[in-house]
Amino acid sequence: MRKVLPLLSLTAILAVGALAQPGSYVFSNGPTAPSSMTSGGAPYYCVAAQTFDSTGNYTGYIGFFFSVKPDGTFSAGHVYVNDAGGNVLYTADNFSGTKVGNLVSGVFSGQNFTGSVNEAMGTKRGRCYKGSCGTVTYITSGVGAYLQN
């Protein structure tokens, strides 16, 4: 047992060190549980999608909160990136870009990362309650990248 504890401690230190390393990450994403909100005037979107690395391995989630103006632009949106365990890795409160039809493109930056996304969104029946359903918006597919500083 005495030999195992130092080895476990060293493994934990190496794992934390590996996570803290700067790097560039490219991901693709697919649909997840949809959600959206609409409140008078411009639509407010709250959507998330699973992320996958270049080999197809599940890496976590990316989520977006933004409000589209009548001209199709948005700014001051929120982005969060979670790992596969649900831990928040990065957040940014300056997500800005455009929504043209069902395509959303934007850029964001946080304290220790910058990134961009291109997402396709769709709608389907959802939010069912007592036999009545509404329409919800969700991410159907997309790609993105972020650079950890």
N, C-alpha and C positions, 0 to 999 in steps of 0.2 A: 504494500500500500504506500510506503514511503517513496518508492521509486515512481509510482504512478502519478502522485500529486504534482511533483515538479514538471513532469512531462505534460500533464493537463494544463498547468499554468503557462508553459511555454507555447502550447498549441493555441490557447486563448489569446495570448499576446500577439502571435503571428497572425491570427485571424483578424483581430482588430486592426493591426497594421495594414493588412491587405485591403480592408474596406476603406481605410483613410487615404489610400493612394490616389493621386489625381489620374484621370483618364477620360477617354471619350467612349460613350456608350450609344450604340444604335439599337433601336428596337422596332418591332412591329407589334400591332395590337389588334385584338378582335373583340367581338361583342361580349358584354357582361350584363348583369342586371340593369335595366334601363331606369332612368329617372329624369324628370324635367319639371320645370315650373314655368308658368306664364302668368304675368301680372301686368294688366293694362299697359298699353304702349309697346315698347320694345320687349321681345322675349328674353327671359332669363333662363340660362341653361345650367344644369347641374348634371354632369355625365362623368362616367368613369369607364375604364377599359383595362382588361388584363394586358400585360406586356410580356413579350417573348424575345429572347436574344437571337442572334443570327443562326444558332443551331436548333431553334425551336423550343428551347427550354423556357418554362414559365419563370418570370423574374419578379412579378408583383403586379401593381396597379399604377395607373396614372389617372388623375382626376382633374376635372376642369369646372370652374364656376365663372360664367361670364354673361354679360348683357349686350345684345346686338342692337346697335342704333339703326334707324331706318335706312341709312345709306350702306348697311352691311358691314360696318366696322365695329370693333370693340376695343376697349382698353381697360386697364386696371382690373383685369380678371385675375383669378387665383388658380394656381396649378399646384398639385402635390404629387409626389412620387413616393410610393410605398414599396417595400421589399416583399418577398413572398410570404414572410411571417406577419405582414400587416403593419410593420414599423414604418413610420414616416421618415424618409431619407432626406427629402428636399421639399421646400415650399417656396413659392414666388407669388407676389401680389401685383405683378405688372404684366400679366399675360395680355398681349395685344395682337390684333390681326384682323382678318376678314372672314366673313361667312357669306359665300356666294352659292345659292341653292342649298345643296346638302353638303358642300365642302367647306371645311374650316381649316384655315392656315394661320399659325401664329408663332410668336417668339416670346420668350420669358427669360428672366434671370433672377437669381437669388443671391444670398450671401456667398455661397461657395459653388455655384453652378450656373450655366447658361444653356439654353436649349431652344428647339423648334419642333413643331409638329405639323402634320398634314393629316386631317381626319375626314372620313366620310361618315355622315350621320343619316339616320333613317328614323321612321316613325312606325309604331305598331300599337295595337290595342294593349292597354294596361291599366293599372290603378283601378282594378275591379273591386266593387263594393256593393253588396246586396243586389247582384244581378246587373249592375250598370258599370260600363267600362269607359274610360277616356282614352286619349291618344297620348303616348309617351314618346319622347325622343331618346335615342341611344346611339352610341358609336358602333357602326357596323364594321369598320376596318380603318387602319391608319398606320402611319410610320412616324418616327421621330428620332431625335438624337439629343443628347445633352453632354456637356463637357464639365467634368468636375474640376474645379480650380485647385 
